Amino acid sequence: MPGLGKHRRPKQRPIARKLAFAGTGGAALALPLISATTAGAAVTQPASVPAATSATLPALKPAAEKAAAPLTYSVSVGDTLSKIAVEHSVSGGWQALYEANRSTIGSNPSIIRPGLKLSLGAAAKAAVAKATATKATTAAAKPATTYANNLDGWIRQSLDIMAQHGIPGSYNGIHRNVMRESSGNPLAINNWDSNAAAGIPSKGLLQVIDPTFRAYHVPGTSTDSYDPVANITAACNYAAARYGSIDNVNGPY
């Protein structure tokens, strides 16, 4: 019992401290929350801890979605898959570009129509692994091809290289133009026309001048413009860029 003349002091109820967790997506901030049972108690928050809300997150979402959105390219006259892949740095080359757009292009990667919309971004990247695996499997299963050292062998080797680079053309289209331009002589040279007068005579099976040969030279072939396979492949690459295919060439080009 309290002593006489003394009044009991009311006990102050202790302030209870708790931690409240504010969610911010995948992270959580522990915020001090001060509560009291007495009237007039205030809730305080240290100024050093910034308030985190989810209101700022939606602003980041459109940018992320935009970055992930695939890029597209509209095919123009003279385009080839190889040319598009090189110009737009498509990872995996024309093979990945074709795999990503097979349903749009169709069964023949050598034929792409002007106006086609091709995916260059996410879809093409997703096809890289598949194209690489397919190529490795095919190379392991298929023995090395040998080609005859004659016009037939040169054309067939060129066609295989062209297929790897997405350059269109057929055996008959190449053979027809070779016979008109050089009669099948890989060392043929034109020393009488305007090109010859300018110091850049037409050379080889498909009579290509040196500047054109260098501009349309296909990696993996010889840098000698007289080399029959290099000459055919560069000429077909040029014809594809200018006429759509060597098959469309039926005269001087």
WOWOBEL-V704233 format. One record per residue. RES is the residue in one letter. SS is DSSP state (alpha for helix, beta for strand, coil for the rest). PHI is phi as a letter, one per 30 degrees, with the letter a starting at -180 (none if undefined). PSI is psi in whole degrees, -180 to 180 (none if undefined). Layout:
res;ss;phi;psi
RES;SS;PHI;PSI
RES;SS;PHI;PSI
//
This chain:
res;ss;phi;psi
M;coil;none;148
P;coil;d;153
G;coil;d;161
L;coil;d;142
G;coil;i;0
K;coil;c;142
H;coil;c;143
R;coil;d;128
R;coil;d;132
P;coil;d;134
K;coil;d;132
Q;coil;d;128
R;coil;d;131
P;coil;d;149
I;coil;d;131
A;beta;c;128
R;beta;c;131
K;beta;b;167
L;beta;c;128
A;beta;c;141
F;beta;c;121
A;beta;c;123
G;beta;d;135
T;beta;b;74
G;coil;i;-117
G;coil;c;-11
A;beta;c;166
A;beta;b;136
L;beta;c;132
A;beta;d;111
L;beta;c;129
P;beta;d;132
L;beta;b;115
I;beta;c;120
S;beta;b;155
A;coil;b;156
T;coil;c;-10
T;coil;d;153
A;coil;d;149
G;coil;i;5
A;coil;d;143
A;coil;c;149
V;coil;c;124
T;coil;b;158
Q;coil;b;128
P;coil;e;139
A;coil;d;-20
S;coil;d;-14
V;coil;c;107
P;coil;d;144
A;coil;d;130
A;coil;c;126
T;coil;b;163
S;alpha;d;-2
A;alpha;d;-27
T;alpha;d;-17
L;coil;d;-42
P;alpha;e;-28
A;alpha;d;-26
L;alpha;d;-22
K;alpha;d;-46
P;alpha;e;-39
A;alpha;d;-42
A;alpha;d;-42
E;alpha;d;-37
K;alpha;d;-41
A;alpha;d;-33
A;alpha;d;-14
A;coil;d;134
P;coil;d;145
L;coil;d;153
T;beta;b;158
Y;beta;b;135
S;beta;c;121
V;coil;d;136
S;coil;c;166
V;coil;e;132
G;coil;j;-7
D;coil;d;148
T;coil;b;160
L;alpha;d;-38
S;alpha;d;-45
K;alpha;d;-44
I;alpha;d;-43
A;alpha;d;-40
V;alpha;d;-47
E;alpha;d;-30
H;coil;c;13
S;coil;h;48
V;coil;d;120
S;coil;d;128
G;coil;j;-4
G;alpha;i;-161
W;alpha;d;-27
Q;alpha;d;-45
A;alpha;d;-38
L;alpha;d;-41
Y;alpha;d;-45
E;alpha;e;-37
A;alpha;d;-20
N;coil;b;21
R;alpha;e;-42
S;alpha;d;-27
T;alpha;d;-42
I;alpha;d;-43
G;coil;j;-165
S;coil;d;-15
N;coil;c;106
P;coil;d;-12
S;coil;d;-12
I;coil;c;110
I;coil;b;128
R;coil;d;141
P;coil;e;138
G;coil;j;-16
L;coil;d;140
K;beta;c;116
L;beta;c;141
S;beta;d;128
L;coil;c;-11
G;coil;c;-114
A;alpha;e;-42
A;alpha;d;-40
A;alpha;d;-40
K;alpha;d;-36
A;alpha;d;-22
A;alpha;d;-9
V;alpha;e;-50
A;alpha;e;-42
K;alpha;d;-45
A;alpha;d;-41
T;alpha;d;-44
A;alpha;d;-42
T;alpha;d;-43
K;alpha;d;-43
A;alpha;d;-41
T;alpha;d;-44
T;alpha;d;-42
A;alpha;d;-36
A;alpha;d;-34
A;alpha;d;-25
K;coil;c;125
P;coil;d;156
A;coil;e;135
T;coil;d;137
T;coil;c;144
Y;coil;b;143
A;coil;d;145
N;coil;d;64
N;coil;a;-179
L;alpha;e;-42
D;alpha;d;-46
G;alpha;d;-39
W;alpha;d;-43
I;alpha;d;-44
R;alpha;d;-39
Q;alpha;d;-41
S;alpha;d;-41
L;alpha;d;-38
D;alpha;d;-40
I;alpha;d;-41
M;alpha;d;-40
A;alpha;d;-36
Q;alpha;d;-26
H;alpha;c;7
G;coil;i;28
I;coil;c;122
P;coil;d;159
G;coil;l;155
S;coil;b;164
Y;alpha;e;-48
N;alpha;d;-39
G;alpha;d;-42
I;alpha;d;-48
H;alpha;e;-43
R;alpha;d;-44
N;alpha;d;-35
V;alpha;d;-45
M;alpha;d;-33
R;alpha;d;-39
E;alpha;d;-38
S;coil;b;-2
S;coil;h;22
G;coil;i;11
N;coil;c;111
P;coil;d;-15
L;coil;c;11
A;coil;d;144
I;beta;b;141
N;coil;c;113
N;coil;c;16
W;coil;b;-17
D;coil;d;-172
S;alpha;d;-33
N;alpha;d;-43
A;alpha;d;-42
A;alpha;d;-29
A;coil;d;-2
G;coil;i;12
I;coil;b;69
P;coil;d;153
S;coil;d;139
K;beta;b;157
G;coil;i;-171
L;coil;e;-40
L;coil;c;19
Q;coil;h;68
V;beta;c;133
I;coil;d;155
D;alpha;e;-43
P;alpha;d;-39
T;alpha;d;-39
F;alpha;d;-44
R;alpha;d;-38
A;alpha;d;-33
Y;alpha;c;14
H;coil;e;138
V;coil;c;126
P;coil;e;141
G;coil;j;-10
T;coil;c;167
S;coil;d;152
T;coil;c;5
D;coil;d;118
S;coil;d;-17
Y;coil;d;-18
D;coil;e;125
P;alpha;d;-43
V;alpha;d;-44
A;alpha;d;-39
N;alpha;d;-47
I;alpha;d;-47
T;alpha;d;-43
A;alpha;d;-42
A;alpha;d;-40
C;alpha;d;-34
N;alpha;d;-42
Y;alpha;d;-46
A;alpha;d;-36
A;alpha;d;-41
A;alpha;d;-33
R;alpha;c;-37
Y;alpha;c;-4
G;coil;j;-28
S;coil;a;152
I;alpha;d;-23
D;alpha;d;-21
N;alpha;d;-1
V;coil;c;123
N;coil;b;18
G;coil;a;-168
P;coil;e;138
Y;coil;b;none
//
